[in-house]
Amino acid sequence: MALLLLLLVALLMPQQQTAPPRPAPAAQPPLAAPASSALDYQFFKTRVQPIFLKKRPGNARCIVCHETGAPRLQPLPEGQTMWDEEASRKNFDAWSRVVTPGSEKSRLLMHPLAASAGGDPFHAGGKHWTSKSDPEWQTLLAWVNGAKGDGK
């Protein structure tokens, strides 16, 4: 009788299952590099920065608003037509924050682009480009897509 009771208890008790051994965790991918490391400083300095200074009919130059607004452009030194190295580095750091490398949806590209061309509905400084085929917009896109200052 005791043996029968023991057998009955053993059958009714939940079976403890042993989990199969877990595989070792896969190596974690490296953290993503900051956006600025994927963007070329030389291309920014020689090709992108001049766009911020250009006057376009019906719009203020980018520097007019962004000398105090965000993202910020460094003030242009009195009598100078371009930033020095230190100011260019600061501009690069600030503007890299509004770029997602490889993404056409980066704020740098979408804010000043006309909504009819796929841009954001609002940019306080106006819509500088009515088409994605505009050469200046294409220059910005090239920087976002990793163009190098040496043309590669």
C-alpha positions in Angstrom: 0.0 0.0 0.0 2.8 2.4 0.9 4.4 1.6 -2.4 1.2 2.3 -4.3 0.8 5.6 -2.5 4.4 6.6 -3.3 3.8 5.8 -7.0 0.6 7.8 -7.1 2.2 10.8 -5.5 5.1 10.6 -7.9 2.7 10.5 -10.9 0.6 13.4 -9.7 3.5 15.7 -8.8 4.6 18.1 -11.5 7.7 16.9 -13.2 10.6 19.2 -12.8 12.0 19.8 -16.2 15.6 20.7 -16.8 16.1 23.4 -19.3 18.6 22.6 -22.1 21.8 24.4 -21.7 21.8 27.9 -23.0 24.2 28.8 -25.7 26.9 31.4 -24.9 25.7 34.9 -25.6 26.8 36.3 -28.9 29.3 39.0 -28.9 27.7 42.4 -28.6 28.1 44.6 -31.7 30.2 47.7 -31.1 28.3 50.8 -30.1 27.5 53.1 -33.0 30.0 55.7 -33.6 28.9 59.3 -33.1 27.4 60.9 -36.3 30.3 63.2 -36.7 32.7 60.4 -37.2 30.7 59.1 -40.2 30.6 62.6 -41.7 33.6 64.1 -43.4 34.9 67.3 -41.8 36.8 68.5 -44.9 33.8 68.1 -47.2 31.7 70.0 -44.6 34.3 72.8 -44.4 34.9 73.3 -48.1 31.5 72.4 -49.6 28.7 72.6 -47.0 29.7 75.8 -45.0 29.7 78.0 -48.1 26.0 77.1 -48.5 25.3 78.6 -45.1 26.6 82.0 -46.3 24.9 82.2 -49.7 22.1 84.7 -50.2 19.1 83.3 -52.0 16.3 85.5 -53.4 13.4 85.7 -51.0 15.2 84.0 -48.1 17.7 85.1 -45.5 21.2 83.6 -45.5 21.3 80.6 -43.1 23.8 82.4 -40.9 21.4 85.3 -40.3 19.1 83.0 -38.2 21.5 80.3 -37.1 24.1 82.7 -35.7 21.9 82.6 -32.6 19.4 79.8 -33.4 19.8 76.1 -33.2 21.8 74.5 -34.6 24.1 77.3 -34.2 26.7 78.7 -36.6 29.6 80.5 -35.2 29.6 84.2 -35.8 31.6 85.2 -38.8 34.6 87.4 -37.8 34.3 91.0 -38.8 35.5 91.5 -42.4 35.9 87.7 -43.0 34.0 85.8 -45.7 34.7 82.3 -44.1 35.2 80.8 -40.7 38.6 80.0 -39.3 39.6 76.4 -38.3 38.3 76.6 -34.8 34.9 78.0 -35.8 34.6 75.5 -38.6 35.1 72.6 -36.2 32.4 74.0 -33.9 30.1 74.4 -36.8 30.8 70.8 -37.9 30.0 69.5 -34.4 26.8 71.5 -34.2 25.5 70.6 -37.6 26.5 67.0 -37.4 23.8 66.7 -34.7 21.0 67.3 -37.2 22.3 64.6 -39.6 21.6 60.9 -39.5 24.4 59.6 -41.7 23.0 58.0 -44.8 19.4 59.3 -44.2 17.6 61.6 -46.5 15.3 62.3 -43.6 18.0 64.2 -41.7 16.8 67.6 -40.4 19.5 69.4 -42.3 17.9 68.2 -45.5 14.2 68.3 -44.6 13.8 71.6 -42.9 14.8 74.0 -45.7 13.3 71.8 -48.5 9.9 72.7 -49.8 7.0 70.5 -48.5 6.0 69.9 -52.1 9.4 68.3 -52.6 9.1 66.1 -49.5 10.5 68.5 -46.9 9.1 69.5 -43.5 6.1 71.7 -43.5 7.9 74.4 -41.5 11.3 76.1 -41.4 11.4 79.5 -39.8 14.1 80.6 -42.3 12.0 79.7 -45.3 12.2 77.0 -47.9 15.6 77.4 -49.6 15.1 74.6 -52.1 12.0 73.7 -54.1 13.5 70.5 -55.4 15.8 67.7 -54.4 17.6 68.2 -57.7 18.9 71.6 -56.6 22.7 71.5 -56.6 23.1 72.9 -53.1 20.6 70.4 -51.7 22.5 67.7 -53.6 25.7 68.9 -51.9 24.1 68.6 -48.5 22.9 65.1 -49.4 26.3 64.1 -50.5 27.7 65.1 -47.1 25.0 63.2 -45.3 25.8 60.2 -47.5 29.5 60.2 -46.6 31.1 62.2 -49.4 34.8 63.0 -48.6 36.6 66.3 -48.9 39.0 64.7 -51.4 36.1 63.9 -53.7 36.0 60.1 -52.9 
